[in-house]
Amino acid sequence: MPDTPVVHRPRAVVIGASAAGLFAAAVLTEFAEVTVVERDALPEGPDPRRGVPQARHAHLVWSGGVRALRDLLPGLVEDVVCRGGRLVHIMSDMVSRAPNEVWFRRFLATGHHNLVCSRDLLDSVVRDHVVKDARITLLQESSALALEGTAGRVTGVLVRTGGEERVLGADLVVDASGRGSRAPRWLTDLGLPLVTEREVDAGLTYATRLYRSPADGDFPLINVQANPAKAPGQGGVILPVEGNRWVVTLGGTRGGEPTGDPAAFVPFALGLSDPLIGELLRHAEPLGDVAVTRSTANRRRYYEKLKRWPDGFTVVGDAVAGYNPVYGHGLTVAAQGALALRGVLRRRGITAPGTARALQRATARPVSGAWGLAVGQDAFYPGAAETPPTAAERFLARYVDRAVSTGARSPRAMGALLDVMSMERPPTRLFSADMLVPMLFGPKRPPLDGPPITEEERRAALR
């Protein structure tokens, strides 16, 4: 009998076991044998790791990201909840003030939810769902040094593990190495042009401290957003997470930054334009020191606009765009970007000419949505960008302020606003009848004169 021919699957290498890298690896198992190259030694459980220093700060996944996670990794969201995470209803489970200092009513009618937990827990559950897949090989404590190939096609990546260097051949290399990605230099080394970059830096400094929650049960998420019209912008969030803890993150822009001094943490919160967060912390027990982060700029690389792009290479996640973390869109963009990868690869072969360019353009779409939401606010802080906001950007900012004010008074408008903020619908949704009718014709409820926290909730936190 003739021998049965052996079918060799394509090979893919993912650089970085970040959330974006693991989401991409999960997608690629449908089409290729996958190797993930990770610089760190990954923890076994929900513990911090060196490569994710921002994990100490507050994180959440918007409902657009929750939908994407359920599609990418069925059961993952439920596993997070089983291990102490929460699906927080927006707005009923939140006490939230917008950047224009309007307090949102706690409407019950919206169908949006945030997935809320510590970043360490989320990363641990993602690893459990992805890294243990037999189709994935994980190379830990290994560094990607350079791309192999030409300006026309990338054929692999040079990797160092310990003192040994070797080339991992690949039909597709995916760079998910985060803000510190060296892809711009790697591409120019292959003879390709330098990618265009843009940075908008509000000058935000983050300071985070863990507290033991003084309140039992499902305490609401507390969010006091900074106002770009009143620099320095200062705000904060209380994020109730697993283990009966609060992740409390405070932020301030140039001239109003928080510090790492534990004694100054609660006074800073009390000094916000609304002192609610500071008042709730007065009787809470701190768990450890204050973690400070200053690397919060919005930075984007426009790979999709390069006139030439090599087959066999694509860039995803924070390696394409990193956002001011106050908006919480990074994880949602990573999950939606992985779905975009899958959509392209289900239409065309992983090795087909032009596939890599199609991947890069597809993953740019969720990036563009999050970028517009972040930069639309941050560009108005002094010194945030080399050029001031354009007339169009100023018009849109005024319109969004009015949309926020309308959403605070109308559940119909709030649904449209959350469709955009949650990255479920494009920004054009803000110009739909669901927003325009309440904006122009009412209802004309007066704005709230203070945070919509109940007396029962306040007493539970202050006891």
Secondary structure, 3 states (H helix, E strand, C coil): CCCCCCCCCCEEEEECCCHHHHHHHHHHCCCCEEEEECCCCCCCCCCCCCCCHHHHCCCEECHHHHHHHHHHCCCHHHHHHHCCCEEEEECCCEEEECCCCCECCCCCCCCEEEEECCHHHHHHHHHHHHCCCCCEEEECCEEEEEEEECCCEEEEEEEEECCEEEEEECCEEEECCHHHCCHHHHHHHCCCCCCCEEEECCCCEEEEEEEECCCCCCCCEEEECCCCCCCCCEEEEEEEECCCEEEEEEEECCCCCCCCCHHHHHHHHHCCCCCHHHHHHCCCEECCCCEEECCCCEEEECHHHCCCCCECEEECHHHCEECCHHHCCHHHHHHHHHHHHHHHHCCCCCCCCCHHHHHHHHHHHHHHHHHHHHHHHHCCCCCCCCCCCCHHHHHHHHHHHHHHHHHCCCHHHHHHHHHHHCCCCCHHHHHCHHHHHHHHHCCCCCCCCCCCCCHHHHHHHHC
